[in-house]
Amino acid sequence: MRIGFIGLGSMGVGMAGNLIKGGHALTVWNRSADAAKPLAELGAKVAATAAEAAAGADALHSMLANDAAVRQVILEGGVLDTLPQGAVHVNHATVSVALARELADAHERRGIGYVAAPVFGRPTVAAAGELNLVVSGKPDAVAKVQGLLELLARKVWPMGDDPVRATIVKIGGNFLIGAAIESMAEATTLTRAHGVSAKDFLAVMSGSLFASPIYQVYGGLIADETYSPAGFKMSLGFKDIGLARAAAEAERVPMPFASVIHDALLEALAAGDGELDWSAMARVAARRANLDDSQD
C-alpha cells in the first residue's frame, strides 16, 4: 500500500515510524524538513509539499496541530485534489466538530474516504505503537486502513460511521484530562500550603483512590515539576478546551468546569508558559496561592 504521512511533530514522527517498521513505504511531509530526517533514515521518501506526499497514495495519514493547519494543508493546499479517488484520508488531529463535518463533506464530494482517528497518548506512547485510537468513518474506508491503524495502537476503538463521533470523543476525553490536571493542581497547592509536598500527596492518590494512567502520569510530572520538554503543550490544551466549549455551546450543553480550565490555561499562556506541558497548570494554582513554583 502506498502511504503518505503529513505532520511530523512529536506525535506524528513516532506514528510514521511505526508504519515504516510495519513494512510500508511512506512518503512524508512536514513544514520543517528537519523533522523528516529520522524517517528518511528509515527509508521514507521526503516530499517537497503536502500535495506531493498525497499524490498516488492509497492512504494518507495526517497529524496536524489545529483547525487552521488542517484547513490550510488539507482543504486549501491541494491535498484533496491530488489524492486519487478511492483513497482514504485518516485524520489523527484533534479538530472542531464544525471542521470534522466540513472535512467529511469535502472528501465525499471528491470520492475520497475520510476516517477520523484522533489519538490518546503522549509521544513516548506513540513511538511505542501503544496509542488508543478512536475511529469513525464509513465501514469500507475504515476497513481499508484497519491494518495501518493497528500498527499505531494498543487498541482501536470503533465509534460508528459518522466522523464527528470520534472527534467529539477525543474532545470530551481531553476535557477529562484537563479536569484531572486542574484538580491535581488545586489539591496539591492545598496540601503544600499545609506542609505536605506534592510528591507525597500524589504518591498516595495515584497509588490508591486514583490509581489510573492519567493521575499517575500527570501526577508524576507535577510532583517532579517536569514541565519541559512538553509531551502536550499548554497552548494545545488551551485549544482543545476551546473546542469543548464551542461544541458544548453549539448544543446548549453547560460545562462550567470547562471555563475554569480555560481560565487556568489562559493565565498560564499570559505568564509565558505556553510551551510547557499542560501539567504546568500546577504552577498557576501555586501562583494564585502565593506559593513559589518550587516545592522544596
Summary of the structure (lengths in Angstrom):
residues: 296
radius of gyration: 19.9
end to end distance: 54.2
largest distance: 63.5
contacts: 1031
relative contact order: 0.10
helix: 56%
strand: 14%
